[in-house]
């Protein structure tokens, strides 16, 4: 199974960028929804190339999310 990674970048203005790697297909929101709920509201969501690949077992959509 591929390694799943969630990377966070905290900007000086308090915005948090989240990048999910190693996850394919639809449904990445399920993987990150609890984290996002605690960090703040989602301002922008962009799917990566992995999001358009067929899902594998226990893997979902890869995306970049910006939170405030």
VEXDO-418246 format. One record per residue (C-alpha): residue number from 0; residue in one letter; x, y, z. Coordinates in Angstrom, 2 decimals. Layout:
N
   n res       X       Y       Z
 NUM   A       X       Y       Z
...
END
This chain:
68
   n res       X       Y       Z
   0   X    0.00    0.00    0.00
   1   X    1.26    3.48   -0.87
   2   X    2.21    5.91    1.87
   3   X   -0.48    8.45    2.74
   4   X    0.77   11.91    3.69
   5   X   -1.00   15.05    4.86
   6   X    1.22   18.15    4.79
   7   X    0.32   21.47    6.41
   8   X    1.72   24.93    5.69
   9   X    0.84   27.64    8.20
  10   X    1.05   31.11    6.67
  11   X    2.05   34.24    8.66
  12   X   -1.53   35.55    8.35
  13   X   -2.90   32.38   10.03
  14   X   -4.12   30.60    6.90
  15   X   -3.40   26.87    6.82
  16   X   -2.78   25.01    3.55
  17   X   -3.27   21.26    3.57
  18   X   -1.90   18.92    0.90
  19   X   -2.93   15.26    0.81
  20   X   -0.59   12.91   -1.07
  21   X   -0.78    9.22   -1.93
  22   X   -4.56    9.11   -2.04
  23   X   -6.39    8.38   -5.30
  24   X   -9.98    8.73   -6.46
  25   X  -12.94   10.49   -4.84
  26   X  -13.62   11.15   -1.15
  27   X  -10.49   12.77    0.33
  28   X  -12.80   14.96    2.39
  29   X  -13.60   11.94    4.57
  30   X   -9.91   11.57    5.32
  31   X   -9.45   15.21    6.37
  32   X  -12.89   16.40    7.53
  33   X  -12.20   16.15   11.28
  34   X   -8.92   18.02   10.96
  35   X  -10.53   20.74    8.83
  36   X  -13.41   21.13   11.29
  37   X  -10.94   21.92   14.07
  38   X   -8.76   24.24   11.97
  39   X  -11.53   26.47   10.60
  40   X  -13.67   26.90    7.52
  41   X  -12.50   25.73    4.11
  42   X  -11.96   28.74    1.84
  43   X  -10.73   26.95   -1.27
  44   X  -10.31   23.36   -2.44
  45   X   -8.29   22.23   -5.49
  46   X   -8.01   18.63   -6.66
  47   X   -4.61   17.26   -7.63
  48   X   -3.94   14.85  -10.50
  49   X   -4.31   11.91   -8.09
  50   X   -7.98   12.82   -7.61
  51   X   -8.70   11.81  -11.19
  52   X   -7.05    8.38  -10.94
  53   X   -9.17    5.32  -10.11
  54   X   -9.57    4.74   -6.37
  55   X   -7.76    1.98   -4.61
  56   X   -8.91    0.29   -1.43
  57   X   -9.01    2.75    1.52
  58   X   -7.75    5.59   -0.63
  59   X   -9.62    8.68   -1.66
  60   X   -9.26   11.96   -3.54
  61   X   -6.02   13.91   -3.26
  62   X   -6.41   17.63   -2.93
  63   X   -5.01   20.86   -1.67
  64   X   -7.21   22.71    0.80
  65   X   -6.83   26.23    2.17
  66   X   -8.33   26.94    5.59
  67   X   -8.72   30.10    7.65
END
